[in-house]
């Protein structure tokens, strides 16, 4: 079953065409890695799927629900607000710069959305949050504030916060780019565990070894298009395009 269907997505900022006719599927339980040079449109693509940017054209279906469709006149239109909210709750996004609330402790960062958005009881939300924090190795940090945590710990809190809403898919936008190299491993270990547990994920990353080892499918983007795609064995092997090989040589 396709959890995500993206067809012919385009996006421009003024005269700058950032996404040009992007199409791909993500199946249930699949891990898709998106790689490519800076400025290739990777993050914009994730932001369009997560409703942080509005695509100019194409169609998007999330968990079987139409988010972006073409009407009878061929014009690209978004689903009604209630449907967009339903879709938004099915996916979680982990940002590269954590985006934690600095005035809230760790526990409240994780429970704020379940309580306010899902209307969960505080005791229920806190119980689940502590379970997630335990899985992240942060059980003893529930009362700490973001400024008291390392970058790796803050990113693990942001992953727990995304999981607290029980999403069907998780998106990661360069989850290790803001971290020191020595902290990168702990985040990749968490994501690898999620993959082993069958979480459907789309990961924009510059960690090539991680993409090769964890992803089921890899997309190489450049200049707003999908320049190459395939299994990790194909893209990281002899059958990759010459441009993909040139890109990977830098890593």
C-alpha positions, 0 to 999 in steps of 0.5 A: 500500500502506498502511504505517500503518492507524489505526482508532478509536483512543481514549486517556484519562488518568483522566477526560481523554479525549485521543484520541477515535475517531481513524482514518487511513491513511498510504500508502507514500512518503507524508508526513502532517503533523499540525497543531493547537493544543497539547493536541489529542492530536497527541503522544499519538497518535504515542506510541500508535503507537510503543508509548510509550503504550497505547491504550484502544481501536481497532486499529493495523496497521504495515507490514501487521502487526497491532499492536493488534487486537480479539479475538473478544470485541471487547476491544482487545488488543496483539500478542505481545511478539515481534511488537511488537518486530518492529513497533518495528524498522520505525519510527523516532521523532525526539523534540522534545528530541533524547534523545541519550545525554549520556555517549556521543559522536556515533558511539556514539549512532548505533551503539549500537542497531544493535550491541546490538539488531540485533547488527551488527558494530561495523565495519559499524555504524560505517561506516553511521553515518559515511555517515549523519552525512555526509548530515547534514553532521556527518561531522567531529562523530563524536567530539564529545559532545552538549553540544558541539553546537548544538541543530540538530546534536543534532537531526540526530544524533537523525535519523541515529540513527533512520535507523541502524536502517533503519526503513520509517517515520519519525515526528517529534514537533515536531522543531523546537520546541526549536530557535532559529528560525535553526536550524529551517531546517537540520532542515526541509531534512533532512526535506525531503530524506528526503521527496524520497527517498521515506521514509514519514513522519508529522510533528507540526509547528507549521511551517505553511509546511513542512507545506503545502510538504512533506506529501501529506496534512494532519490538523488535530486539536483536542480529541482528534479529527480536526477537518479533513483533506485535501491541503495545497491543501485545508487551506491554501486556501479549502475549509478549515473555518472552525475550520482557517482560524481556527487558521492565521490565527495563523501 
